[in-house]
Amino acid sequence: MKSILNIAAYLFVSLDELPELRAKMLDECNSRELKGTILLTGEGINLFLAGKEAELRGFLDWVRADPRFKPLEAKESWSKDQPFKKMLIKIKNEIIRMNHPAIQPKEGRANFISPKKLQEWLDRGTDDLGRPVVMVDTRNAFEVDYGTFENALHFNIEKFTEFPQAINAHKEELMDKTLVSFCTGGIRCEKSGLYMREIGMQHTYQLEGGILKYFEEVGSAHYKGSCFVFDEREALEPNLDSIPLENSIRKKLIAG
């Protein structure tokens, strides 16, 4: 029986007094025996947590009682065992580093598309206006190796800071296409979507909630493989189960 609830969530919002906020959150997490990682920055929060359902939902209620975090939405999955070894809360400069300070998702989001609507577009290969749809994978190369959308464009990057240069190199050939950027949970696409608009690529969207939300609402349609996650489960299948041991890329690499 899978009794451990796992959540992934983020929110771009202006935050201050981060050391005090960190101390309060850490006390709450420890008192509820939660484990995982929370990143706190001046531009928002990013978290991956796991624990017993009542305790984790109680923590989310506590967080959302702060008006700044009221819109926080979480992607959910379940596991038999606790996938994290400890509870960490880190203070960082950016939720996800891009090295483009002008890109500020807290000031306004990129256009987004729901998983169900994206499935409609992919079923017929065009958007509602008849433009070809191209999926743009913003993740790192090792993540793409686990799985991605069929015929998705990816750039074999090693870190997200390489994305702007990579997409610029393909700007002209993609200008007349409808682009849908995607990542694990949506956070990288908040910045990549805004960046693509900034450089003049107007027909761009981000997949709302990322691959994990797509798995939750749609499943495996138009997706091949699994999705790497940043915990001990390694990767999730489209049914949100962890990948079988025999399919583990990480364990195969270790074994040589």
N, C-alpha and C positions, 0 to 999 in steps of 0.2 A: 504493500500500500504506500502511495506517495503522500507523505504527511508534511513535507517541507514546502512552503510557499516561497517562490523566488520572484523578485520584482526587479525591473529595470525602469528607471525614470530620470527625466531631466527637465529643467526649466530655466530659460534665460530670463533673469530678473536682476535688478540692481540690489546688491547686498553690501552691507557694511558691518563693522564690528565682528569680523569673522572669527577671531579667537574665542569670543564669548559665545557665539553661535555654535562653534565646534564643541565647546565644553558641554553645553546644554544637550546637544544632539548625542554626544558620546554617552552621557549619563542615561539618556532615554534608551539608547540601543543596548547598552550593557544591562540595564535593569530588566529588559525584555529578552535577554539572551539572544539577540540578533547578531549576525555576522555578515561581513561584506565590506564594501568600500563606498565612502561618500567623498566627493570632491566639492569643496566650497571655493568659490571665486567671487570677485567683484561683479562678474557678469552672470552668475547663476549657480545652480546646483546640478550635480550628476550623481546618481547613486545606483548601486547594485547591492541588494540585500536579500538575505534568506533567513527563515525562521519559522516558528509555529504560526499557523494562520492568524489566530486571534491576536497574538502579540505583534505581528507585522502589520496587520490592519489597524491595530491600536496606535502603532507608531505613525502610520500615515495620517490617521485622524489628528494626532497631536501636531504633526508638521503642518497640515492644512489649516489648523486653527490660527496660524500666523497668516494674515491676509496676503502677504507676499507670495505664499506657497499654495494658495487656494486653488489655482488652475492646474496644479501638478497631477499628471496622469501617469499610471504605471502599466507596463506590460507584464503579464503574469505567466508563470509556468510552474510546474510541480516536479519535485524530485523525492526519491526515497531517503536520501541522505543529505546532510548539510554540505553544500558544495564549497563553502569558504572555511578557512582555518582560523581566522581572527576578525576582529572588528577594527577597521581603520577609517579615520576621517582626516583628510589632507586638505590643506589650504594651498591653492594654486593661483597662478595669474590668469589662466584661461581654462574653461571647461574642456575644450579641445583646441590645441594650439594650431593656428593657421598662419600666424605672422602677418596678418592684415588687419590692423587696428580699426580701419574704417568700417569693417564688416561687424555690425552690431545687431544680432538677432533680437535683443531685448527692445530695440527701437521699432521693430516690425519684421514679421516673418516672411520668408519666401512663399511663393504659391505652393500649395500642397494638393495632393490627390489621395483619395482614400484607397485602401487595398481593393475594395470591391469595384470601384470605378477603374482602377488600373487593370484589373483582370478583364474588364470589358474591352479596354483599349488593346490589350495584348491578344485577346481572342481574335480580333479582326485586324490587328497590325497597324491601326491608325487611331488618331484621336478623334474627337467629335467633329472636327473640321476637315478630316481626311488627310492630315499631315502624318507622315511616317513617325512612329514612336521608337526612340532609342533609349534603352536603359543604360544609365551611367553609374558604374560601381565606384564609389569613393573610398573604398577600404584598401587596406594594405595587401600586397601580393599574397602573403601567406594565408590571409583570411579568404581571399578569392579561391585559393586552392581547395578549400573545404566545399565550396558550392557557390553558385550565383544564378542570376536569371539567365534564361536561354538567350544567346546572342548578345549578351550585355557587353558594353564597352568598358574596359578597365585598362589601367595604365602601368601596371606592374610597379607601383610605387612602394617605397619602404616606410614612409611616414606621411601623415596628412599634409604637412607643410609643402610637399612636392605637388599637391593636387593643382594649385593655380597654374603653374608652369605647364603641367601636363594637359590640362583642358585648353589652355591657350594655343597649344600646338595643333589642336584639332578644331579650332574655332570656325574657320571658314567652311570646312566640309560639313559641319553640323548646324550651320546657321538656319537652314530651311527645315530642320527637323524639330519635332517636339521631344524634349529631353526630360527624362525622369531620373533624378539622382536618388540613390539609395545607399543605406549603410545598415548596421546591425539594429539600432534602435531609433535612428532618426537624427541624432545629435550632430553628426558631421554634415548632414545634408542641410541643416539650418544655416550653416555658413557657406557650403558649396553652392546652394541654390541662390543665395544673395550675391555671391561672387560672380556666378555666371550671368546674372542680370546686370551686374555692374559693368561687365565687359561687353555688354550689348547682345547677349543671347536671350532674347525676349520670350521664346516659347519654352520655358523651363518650369519644372515642378519638382517637388521633393515627395517621396513616398511617406505619407503620414504614418509615424510609428515604426518605420523601418521594416526590415525583414521579419523581425519578431512579431510585429502586429499583422503583417501579411500572412504569416504562418497561422496566427490565431484566428483570423477572419476568413482566409481563403484556403490555406493549405499549400499543396505542392504545385498547383497549376503554374506552368511556365517557369518553374524553378528546378534546378538540377543540383542534387547534393544536399549538404547540411549547412548550418550557419555557425561559425565559430563564436563562442561566448567567452567572456573573460572570467571564468571560474573553473573549478575542478571538473565540471561536466565536459569541458573541452568544446563540444559543439552540440547543437540541437537539430533534430530532424524536423521536417515540416509538420509533424504531429506534436511537436514540442517535447518529444522524448529525447534523452541524451543518446548520442550515437553508439552503436554496438562496439564492443571492445575490438573486434576484428577490423573495424573500419577506421580506427583511430590513427590519424596521420602522425600525431605527436609520438605515440608509442612506437610506431614503425620507424620513425627517425631515430629514436633512442636506441632501438634494437639494431640499427645499422642496416 
